[in-house]
Amino acid sequence: MSVCISDNGGTLVREKIEDEHIRIVKNKNLGGVGGFTRTMFEHMRDDSITHVLLMDDDAVISPEAIERTYTLLTLLKEKYRMAVIGGSLLREDLPTLQYECGACWNDGDIVANNHNFDMTQLKNVVINEQIQKAEYTGWWYSCIPVPFIKEMHYPLPFFIHRDDIEYGLRANGQFIFLNGITIWHEAFENKLPGFLEYYDVRNLAITNAIHNPQFAAKDFKKMLFVQVSSNIGKYRYKYVDLNLKGAVDFLRGFKWFYNADTLGVHDGLKKYNYQSMPAEEFIGHNGIKPEDLDPCGRPEAEPPCKLKRILIMLSMNGHFLPAYKNRATKVARPNPNIYDLFRCNEVVYADAAGNAICVKRSRIELLKAYIKMLKVFRLIDLHYDKVCEEYRKNHSKLESKDFWSSYLELKEVQNKEM
């Protein structure tokens, strides 16, 4: 057993960490997928290694989970030798609450298995052991057989987000989950999405182009409309620009993606993002208290009845109604129930890291956003089918050892052929 850490940021001191079993490799900072793929490369050099276990650097991992994984691998029947062992995800702020135990991609409308299960309840523990359909498991804890990597090759260079989903779809549902193989991670709804609004759209489109030819232009437009409308309803108009840029960059086609300057693209997203501030600077603003700015453990507001939801949607979440005087400023977690913001004039989004952004509703920005979206819809009608075909024909070029050796700018290309 060996440990390989990809030092994407160049911040780790080898002398303090490395020993005979642990080594650090300096790596070009090409996002999470760049680090994971580099560690795959390193482990593929050793013929004695049978599995590669990918783990997030910001996850809390119990040593017992690794012990259980190892024991399980020694007992696997031959027919499960190509199965990926996934770790269930529990919330760090509510450590007995499970976020998911595997999930279904569902063309981008993700369904997390056993979401919000209280794992102190025996009934939930038993249900969690039952075999369920899963299309992927997150790379916060994913144990992948070496023969799988040899057959399926390497991930797509998505930089961040949806890389584990696309790679997981190649497994055709061959996953194993076991109670006790689990990790804890910060709740996704407690993080400001920022530039992820771009990658979630672009990488979704690429994933569906490759894996689901039935996902048509009309489906992509529907997804984009929902994403854009959600951000408009939350007054996050800059995120709309990120959504639309993600769609437009996908429509540039395979050749653009293959030759894109990944770091240049990522740098260019900064102008579309909000500049966050320390959340504490909002204390006292329109009566905001320190406890209002902590999103951790805050329960999600229940959605209103169906009739009220329809009225809210027709008014664009209150954009065309006067703001409530007693709701001048609303403090919300990064991904709130949109109905909870109805007729608010201003929203402060505070995350678990102590950062916050402040946004205000604007009818002008709403109209601009939908006009820009309609222009992108026109581009989708013109180019979507052709671009999807390009990705289906050429995506394997992005998965090869030679591509990734060049992409990561490795000085030494592996001699061992897969």
C-alpha positions as CSV (number, residue, x, y, z in Angstrom):
1,M,0.0,0.0,0.0
2,S,1.3,3.5,-0.9
3,V,0.1,7.0,-0.7
4,C,0.6,9.6,-3.5
5,I,-0.3,13.3,-2.9
6,S,-0.6,15.6,-5.9
7,D,0.7,19.0,-4.8
8,N,-1.2,21.2,-7.3
9,G,-0.6,24.4,-5.4
10,G,3.1,23.8,-4.7
11,T,2.5,24.4,-1.0
12,L,3.6,21.1,0.6
13,V,7.0,20.6,2.3
14,R,8.2,17.1,1.3
15,E,10.5,16.7,4.3
16,K,7.6,17.0,6.7
17,I,5.3,14.5,5.0
18,E,7.2,12.0,2.9
19,D,8.4,8.6,4.1
20,E,8.9,5.2,2.6
21,H,5.1,4.9,2.0
22,I,4.1,8.5,1.3
23,R,5.3,10.6,-1.6
24,I,4.4,14.0,-3.0
25,V,4.4,14.9,-6.7
26,K,4.4,18.5,-7.8
27,N,1.8,18.9,-10.4
28,K,0.5,21.6,-12.7
29,N,-2.6,23.2,-11.1
30,L,-5.2,21.9,-13.5
31,G,-8.0,21.5,-11.0
32,G,-9.2,18.4,-9.1
33,V,-9.2,16.2,-12.1
34,G,-5.6,17.1,-12.9
35,G,-4.5,16.0,-9.5
36,F,-6.5,12.8,-9.4
37,T,-5.2,11.8,-12.9
38,R,-1.6,12.5,-12.0
39,T,-1.9,10.2,-9.0
40,M,-3.5,7.5,-11.2
41,F,-0.4,7.9,-13.5
42,E,2.0,7.5,-10.6
43,H,0.3,4.3,-9.3
44,M,0.0,2.8,-12.7
45,R,3.8,2.5,-12.7
46,D,3.7,-0.2,-10.1
47,D,2.5,-3.6,-11.3
48,S,1.8,-4.8,-7.7
49,I,-1.0,-2.2,-7.2
50,T,-4.5,-3.6,-7.9
51,H,-6.7,-0.5,-6.9
52,V,-6.3,3.3,-6.9
53,L,-8.2,5.0,-4.1
54,L,-9.1,8.6,-4.8
55,M,-9.8,10.9,-1.9
56,D,-10.6,14.6,-1.6
57,D,-8.1,16.7,0.3
58,D,-10.8,18.6,2.2
59,A,-12.7,15.5,3.3
60,V,-12.6,14.0,6.8
61,I,-11.7,10.3,6.4
62,S,-11.8,7.6,9.1
63,P,-8.9,5.2,9.0
64,E,-11.4,2.4,9.6
65,A,-13.0,3.2,6.2
66,I,-9.7,2.3,4.5
67,E,-9.4,-0.9,6.6
68,R,-12.9,-2.0,5.6
69,T,-12.2,-1.2,2.0
70,Y,-9.0,-3.3,2.1
71,T,-10.8,-6.2,3.8
72,L,-13.7,-6.1,1.3
73,L,-11.2,-6.2,-1.6
74,T,-9.7,-9.4,-0.2
75,L,-13.1,-11.1,-0.2
76,L,-14.6,-10.0,-3.5
77,K,-16.0,-12.6,-5.8
78,E,-14.5,-12.7,-9.3
79,K,-17.6,-11.2,-10.9
80,Y,-17.1,-8.0,-8.8
81,R,-13.4,-7.5,-9.6
82,M,-14.2,-4.6,-11.9
83,A,-16.6,-2.9,-9.5
84,V,-15.8,0.6,-8.1
85,I,-16.1,0.8,-4.3
86,G,-17.6,4.1,-3.3
87,G,-17.8,5.9,0.1
88,S,-21.0,7.4,1.3
89,L,-20.9,11.2,2.1
90,L,-22.0,12.6,5.4
91,R,-22.3,16.2,6.3
92,E,-19.5,17.7,8.3
93,D,-21.8,20.2,10.0
94,L,-24.4,17.5,10.8
95,P,-22.2,14.5,11.1
96,T,-25.0,11.9,11.4
97,L,-26.8,13.1,8.4
98,Q,-26.0,11.4,5.1
99,Y,-25.9,13.5,1.9
100,E,-25.7,10.5,-0.5
101,C,-24.7,6.9,-0.9
102,G,-24.1,6.8,-4.6
103,A,-26.2,8.8,-7.0
104,C,-27.9,8.8,-10.4
105,W,-26.8,11.3,-13.1
106,N,-30.3,11.5,-14.6
107,D,-29.0,13.6,-17.5
108,G,-27.9,16.3,-15.1
109,D,-30.9,16.4,-12.8
110,I,-28.9,14.5,-10.1
111,V,-30.7,12.2,-7.7
112,A,-28.7,11.4,-4.6
113,N,-29.4,7.9,-3.1
114,N,-30.7,8.0,0.5
115,H,-30.3,11.7,0.7
116,N,-30.7,13.3,4.2
117,F,-30.8,9.9,5.9
118,D,-30.3,10.2,9.7
119,M,-27.8,7.4,10.2
120,T,-28.5,7.1,13.9
121,Q,-31.8,5.4,12.9
122,L,-31.5,1.6,12.6
123,K,-34.1,1.6,9.8
124,N,-32.0,3.9,7.7
125,V,-28.9,1.9,8.3
126,V,-30.6,-1.3,7.1
127,I,-32.1,0.5,4.0
128,N,-28.6,1.9,3.3
129,E,-27.3,-1.6,2.9
130,Q,-29.8,-2.5,0.2
131,I,-28.5,-2.5,-3.4
132,Q,-29.7,0.5,-5.3
133,K,-29.1,1.8,-8.8
134,A,-26.1,4.1,-8.9
135,E,-24.5,5.7,-12.0
136,Y,-21.5,7.3,-10.2
137,T,-19.8,7.8,-6.9
138,G,-18.0,11.0,-5.9
139,W,-14.2,11.2,-5.9
140,W,-14.3,12.2,-2.2
141,Y,-13.8,8.4,-1.8
142,S,-13.6,6.2,-4.8
143,C,-11.7,2.9,-5.0
144,I,-11.1,2.1,-8.7
145,P,-9.6,-1.2,-10.0
146,V,-6.5,-0.9,-12.0
147,P,-8.0,-3.1,-14.8
148,F,-10.8,-0.6,-15.0
149,I,-8.4,2.3,-15.6
150,K,-6.5,0.2,-18.2
151,E,-9.7,-0.5,-20.1
152,M,-11.5,2.9,-19.7
153,H,-8.3,5.0,-19.7
154,Y,-8.2,8.4,-18.0
155,P,-10.8,11.0,-17.1
156,L,-11.8,14.0,-19.3
157,P,-9.9,17.3,-18.5
158,F,-12.9,19.0,-17.0
159,F,-10.8,21.0,-14.5
160,I,-13.4,20.7,-11.8
161,H,-16.9,19.4,-11.3
162,R,-18.6,16.5,-13.2
163,D,-15.3,14.8,-13.8
164,D,-16.1,12.0,-11.4
165,I,-19.6,11.7,-12.8
166,E,-18.4,11.3,-16.4
167,Y,-15.8,8.8,-15.4
168,G,-18.3,6.9,-13.2
169,L,-20.8,6.6,-16.1
170,R,-18.2,4.4,-17.8
171,A,-18.6,1.8,-15.0
172,N,-22.2,1.0,-16.2
173,G,-23.5,0.8,-12.7
174,Q,-20.9,-1.5,-11.2
175,F,-20.5,0.0,-7.8
176,I,-20.3,-1.3,-4.3
177,F,-21.3,0.7,-1.2
178,L,-21.0,-0.5,2.4
179,N,-22.0,1.0,5.7
180,G,-18.9,2.1,7.5
181,I,-17.1,3.1,4.3
182,T,-17.9,6.8,4.5
183,I,-16.4,10.2,4.8
184,W,-17.5,13.6,6.1
185,H,-17.5,16.7,3.9
186,E,-18.7,20.3,4.1
187,A,-22.3,20.5,2.8
188,F,-22.4,21.6,-0.8
189,E,-25.3,24.0,0.0
190,N,-23.0,25.8,2.4
191,K,-20.6,26.8,-0.3
192,L,-20.9,29.8,-2.6
193,P,-20.9,28.3,-6.1
194,G,-19.0,31.0,-7.9
195,F,-17.2,29.8,-11.1
196,L,-18.8,26.4,-10.6
197,E,-21.8,27.9,-12.3
198,Y,-19.8,27.8,-15.5
199,Y,-18.3,24.3,-15.2
200,D,-21.6,22.8,-14.2
201,V,-23.2,23.8,-17.5
202,R,-20.3,23.2,-19.8
203,N,-19.3,19.8,-18.3
204,L,-23.0,18.7,-18.1
205,A,-23.3,19.3,-21.8
206,I,-20.1,17.5,-22.7
207,T,-21.1,14.5,-20.5
208,N,-24.5,14.2,-22.0
209,A,-23.1,14.6,-25.6
210,I,-20.9,11.6,-25.0
211,H,-23.1,9.4,-22.8
212,N,-26.7,10.2,-23.9
213,P,-27.3,11.0,-27.6
214,Q,-31.0,11.3,-26.7
215,F,-30.4,14.4,-24.7
216,A,-31.4,16.8,-27.4
217,A,-31.1,20.6,-28.0
218,K,-34.5,21.2,-26.4
219,D,-33.4,19.3,-23.3
220,F,-30.3,21.4,-23.1
221,K,-32.3,24.6,-23.5
222,K,-34.7,23.5,-20.8
223,M,-31.8,22.8,-18.4
224,L,-30.3,26.1,-19.1
225,F,-33.6,27.9,-18.6
226,V,-34.0,26.3,-15.2
227,Q,-30.4,27.2,-14.2
228,V,-30.7,30.8,-15.4
229,S,-34.1,31.3,-13.9
230,S,-32.9,30.0,-10.5
231,N,-30.1,32.5,-10.5
232,I,-32.4,35.3,-11.5
233,G,-34.8,34.4,-8.7
234,K,-31.8,34.6,-6.3
235,Y,-30.7,38.0,-7.8
236,R,-27.4,36.5,-8.8
237,Y,-27.3,38.0,-12.3
238,K,-23.5,37.5,-12.7
239,Y,-24.0,33.8,-12.2
240,V,-26.3,33.9,-15.2
241,D,-23.3,35.1,-17.3
242,L,-21.3,32.1,-16.1
243,N,-24.1,29.8,-17.0
244,L,-24.4,31.2,-20.5
245,K,-20.7,31.3,-21.0
246,G,-20.6,27.6,-20.1
247,A,-23.1,26.9,-22.8
248,V,-21.4,29.0,-25.4
249,D,-18.0,27.4,-24.7
250,F,-19.5,24.0,-25.1
251,L,-20.9,25.1,-28.5
252,R,-17.4,26.1,-29.6
253,G,-16.9,22.4,-30.2
254,F,-14.5,19.6,-29.5
255,K,-11.5,21.3,-31.3
256,W,-11.8,24.4,-29.1
257,F,-12.0,22.3,-25.9
258,Y,-9.0,20.1,-26.9
259,N,-6.8,23.1,-27.6
260,A,-8.2,25.4,-24.9
261,D,-5.8,27.1,-22.4
262,T,-7.4,25.6,-19.3
263,L,-5.9,28.1,-16.9
264,G,-6.6,31.0,-19.2
265,V,-10.3,30.0,-19.4
266,H,-10.4,29.7,-15.6
267,D,-8.8,33.0,-15.1
268,G,-11.2,34.6,-17.5
269,L,-14.1,33.6,-15.3
270,K,-13.1,36.0,-12.5
271,K,-14.8,39.0,-14.2
272,Y,-18.1,37.2,-14.1
273,N,-17.9,36.3,-10.4
274,Y,-18.9,38.3,-7.3
275,Q,-16.2,39.6,-5.0
276,S,-16.8,38.1,-1.7
277,M,-16.2,39.9,1.6
278,P,-15.6,38.7,5.2
279,A,-19.1,37.9,6.5
280,E,-18.5,39.8,9.7
281,E,-18.4,43.0,7.8
282,F,-22.2,42.7,7.3
283,I,-22.9,42.6,11.1
284,G,-25.2,45.5,11.9
285,H,-26.2,46.0,8.3
286,N,-30.0,46.3,8.3
287,G,-30.1,44.6,11.7
288,I,-28.0,41.5,10.7
289,K,-26.7,39.6,13.8
290,P,-23.6,37.4,14.0
291,E,-25.6,34.2,14.3
292,D,-27.5,35.1,11.1
293,L,-24.3,34.7,9.1
294,D,-23.6,31.0,10.0
295,P,-25.2,28.7,7.4
296,C,-24.1,25.4,9.1
297,G,-26.8,23.3,10.3
298,R,-29.5,25.7,9.3
299,P,-32.6,23.8,8.2
300,E,-34.0,24.5,4.7
301,A,-37.3,26.4,4.6
302,E,-40.2,24.3,3.5
303,P,-41.6,25.3,0.0
304,P,-45.0,27.0,0.0
305,C,-48.2,25.4,-1.3
306,K,-48.6,24.7,-5.1
307,L,-50.8,27.7,-5.7
308,K,-48.4,30.1,-4.0
309,R,-45.5,28.6,-5.9
310,I,-47.3,29.4,-9.2
311,L,-48.0,33.0,-8.1
312,I,-44.4,33.4,-7.1
313,M,-43.1,32.1,-10.4
314,L,-45.5,34.3,-12.4
315,S,-44.1,37.4,-10.6
316,M,-40.5,36.2,-11.2
317,N,-40.1,35.6,-7.5
318,G,-41.5,39.0,-6.7
319,H,-39.4,41.1,-9.2
320,F,-42.5,42.8,-10.4
321,L,-44.0,43.3,-6.9
322,P,-43.0,45.8,-4.2
323,A,-40.5,44.5,-1.7
324,Y,-41.7,43.7,1.8
325,K,-40.7,46.5,4.1
326,N,-39.8,44.0,6.8
327,R,-37.6,42.0,4.4
328,A,-35.3,44.7,3.2
329,T,-32.3,42.4,3.6
330,K,-32.4,38.7,3.9
331,V,-29.5,36.6,5.0
332,A,-29.4,33.2,3.3
333,R,-27.1,30.2,2.9
334,P,-25.4,29.9,-0.5
335,N,-28.1,27.7,-2.0
336,P,-31.4,28.5,-0.4
337,N,-35.0,27.6,-1.2
338,I,-35.7,30.2,-3.9
339,Y,-39.2,30.8,-2.5
340,D,-37.7,31.9,0.8
341,L,-36.4,35.0,-1.0
342,F,-39.8,36.1,-2.3
343,R,-40.1,39.9,-2.5
344,C,-36.8,40.5,-0.8
345,N,-35.0,43.7,-1.9
346,E,-31.5,42.5,-1.0
347,V,-29.9,39.2,-0.1
348,V,-26.6,38.5,1.8
349,Y,-25.3,35.0,1.0
350,A,-23.0,33.7,3.7
351,D,-21.0,30.5,3.4
352,A,-19.4,28.2,5.9
353,A,-15.9,29.7,5.3
354,G,-16.9,33.1,6.6
355,N,-17.3,34.7,3.2
356,A,-20.4,36.6,2.0
357,I,-21.7,38.4,-1.1
358,C,-24.5,40.9,-1.2
359,V,-26.9,41.1,-4.2
360,K,-29.9,43.3,-5.0
361,R,-32.9,42.6,-7.1
362,S,-33.1,44.4,-10.4
363,R,-35.8,44.3,-13.1
364,I,-33.4,45.6,-15.7
365,E,-30.9,42.9,-15.0
366,L,-33.7,40.3,-15.1
367,L,-34.7,41.5,-18.6
368,K,-31.0,41.6,-19.8
369,A,-30.5,38.1,-18.5
370,Y,-33.4,36.6,-20.4
371,I,-32.5,38.4,-23.6
372,K,-28.9,37.0,-23.4
373,M,-30.4,33.6,-22.8
374,L,-32.6,33.8,-25.9
375,K,-29.5,34.6,-28.0
376,V,-27.7,31.6,-26.6
377,F,-30.8,29.5,-27.4
378,R,-30.4,30.5,-31.0
379,L,-26.8,29.3,-31.0
380,I,-28.0,26.0,-29.5
381,D,-30.5,25.5,-32.3
382,L,-27.7,26.2,-34.9
383,H,-24.8,24.2,-33.5
384,Y,-25.9,21.7,-30.7
385,D,-26.3,18.5,-32.8
386,K,-23.1,19.0,-34.7
387,V,-21.1,19.7,-31.5
388,C,-22.5,16.6,-29.8
389,E,-21.4,14.5,-32.7
390,E,-17.9,15.9,-32.5
391,Y,-17.6,15.0,-28.9
392,R,-18.9,11.5,-29.5
393,K,-16.4,10.8,-32.2
394,N,-13.4,12.4,-30.6
395,H,-13.6,12.2,-26.8
396,S,-11.2,9.2,-26.6
397,K,-8.4,11.6,-27.7
398,L,-8.8,13.3,-24.4
399,E,-8.5,10.1,-22.3
400,S,-5.2,8.7,-23.5
401,K,-1.9,8.5,-21.7
402,D,-0.2,10.6,-24.3
403,F,-2.7,13.4,-24.1
404,W,-2.5,13.6,-20.3
405,S,1.3,13.4,-20.3
406,S,1.3,16.5,-22.6
407,Y,-1.5,18.2,-20.7
408,L,0.2,17.8,-17.3
409,E,3.5,18.8,-18.9
410,L,5.3,15.8,-17.4
411,K,9.0,15.7,-18.1
412,E,9.0,11.9,-18.0
413,V,6.4,10.1,-20.0
414,Q,5.7,6.6,-18.5
415,N,7.5,3.9,-20.3
416,K,4.9,1.3,-19.3
417,E,2.2,1.0,-21.9
418,M,-1.3,0.5,-20.7
